[in-house]
Amino acid sequence: MQPILEMHGITKSFPGVKALDDVNLTVARGEIHALVGENGAGKSTLMKVLSGVYPHGSYDGDIVFEGKPVAFSGISDSERDGIIIIHQELALVPLLSIAENIFLGSEIARGGVVDWPETNARTETLLKTVGLREKPVTRVDTLGVGKQQLVEIAKALSKKVKLLILDEPTAALQENDSQKLLDLLLELKAEGISSVLISHKLNEVSRVADSITVLRDGKTVSTLDCHSEKISEERIIRDMVGRDMAHRYPERTPEIGETLLEVSDWNVWHPLHTERQVIRGASFRVAAGEVVGIAGLMGSGRTELAMSLFGKSYGRNISGTVKLRGKEIDVSTVGRAVANGLAYVTEDRKALGLVLEEDVMRNTTLANLARVSKNGVINNAEERQVAERYRKALGVRTPSVFQKVMNLSGGNQQKVVLSKWLFTEPDVLVLDEPTRGIDVGAKFEIYTIINELAGQGKGVVMISSEMPELLGMCDRIYVMNEGAIAGELKGSEANQEKIMSMIVRS
């Protein structure tokens, strides 16, 4: 059978960087084809070439779709042929309804007037197809990220999709939502719809993929047939990073000292719905040299706890005490929290952690400009020295500290966020989903940095939705459910069953 897609010799360059170098990709009809590789390997760039984000003429090579050469000059061209891409950053309009989002730009109208009964009826059919029970008039900003992903797929189905491209669709999802999304891909496959799945979650890739293409440094390394042989995660990792990774988590011998941070009876109410208590009497401690995990399902209050502690960045009517080395400290503003030794690395590095249009240097010093200034004037030479120091210390891969962070891979962006907060010289560092959306090789580098911080005597709090990550990295784990601490486990005694048991019993 003729493949639905063939890409031959695709080469794409940006100033100073060759992002794709003679890449080949073939996708069979009705298959789920996984595209994997480290951050910066060229996966998203290749899909942007395919979908017309990078138009024909801006790259070398040929694209054949359904047996015919194609030359897309924009997304509308590729969508007309049935190629739909769903980017990692969802493209929905939050204040519009589900129906309005699905048919935005392709409204069902009669005589120039939108036919709402027909629009809502078609939307209802599409929502049933993707397993959503919401009404078409439901506003998108009232939906969780998992349901918004399904709305994006419903939108793709409304355009008579033949090839669906999903870029890290489960990066921000809890396990249950991820499973629903993968099940839907399998259902679409049964209906003859082909998919390209970009994902760092190799267990998910192994579960649904018929074929896997591995990219490394902008080149095709291998294409694996999942039906002709059993493909192990170790094999995929070896192709991705060019080396074996016998251990996913770097070894560390903990040297745990005195209690650094102690939070007692912490209570937080929702910033808008003032009758709703989000954090209920949470108490926990972190010692010097210790990595403490916080586990819990989405909505359990993990991020709300962290943000409310960090300068009361979230919530209202906040109460409780925070002590550092036994003395109560003031965390009522971000400036005071930072001055008292706290730092918080947000789960959303692009929206809240970085200024994407600024360069690596400015992002590195942003949280502590006073250290590189005199009388309100920044010392550019000193600022550059600081940025270069952290670039080398954390292994940020960038041509120069003057490179805009928007042009870096996810793993390198995360290292810049870490650099920014390490420059404030914190005693306790709270890391919220520190490896979200980055590949297995970059994850190992982030884990190594975390271990080095603990080795320096800092306290590290690690919030993660990936239980294996918490089990592999943490000395102790607190389990949260519905805004309260449901229990505590030593790292050596913890497992996924015990954590889930604490969640369901609390």
Protein Blocks (a to p, Z undefined) as FASTA:
>chain_A
ZZfbdcehiacddehiafbghiacdddehiacdddddehilpmmmmmmmnomagghiagc
dddeehiacddfbfklmmmnopacddfbdcbdfkbcfklmmmgoiacceehiacfklmmm
mmmmmmmmnopabdfklcfklpcfklmmmmmmmmmmmnopabdcdehkllmpcfklmmmm
mmmmmmmmmnopacddddfblklmmmmpmbdcddeehiafbdcdfklpccdfklmmmmmn
opacfbfbdcddddddddfbdcehiacddfklmmbcfbghiacdddehiacddeddehil
mmmmmmmmnoplgcehiacdddeehiacdfkbfklmmmnopacddfblmlmmpcfkbcfk
lmmmmmmmmlmggehiacfklmmmmmmmmmmmnopacfbfkbcfklpcfklmmmmmmmmm
mmnopabdcdehklgoiafklmmmmmmmmmmmmmnopacddddfblklmmmmpmbdcdde
ehiafbdcdfklgcfklmmmmmmmZZ
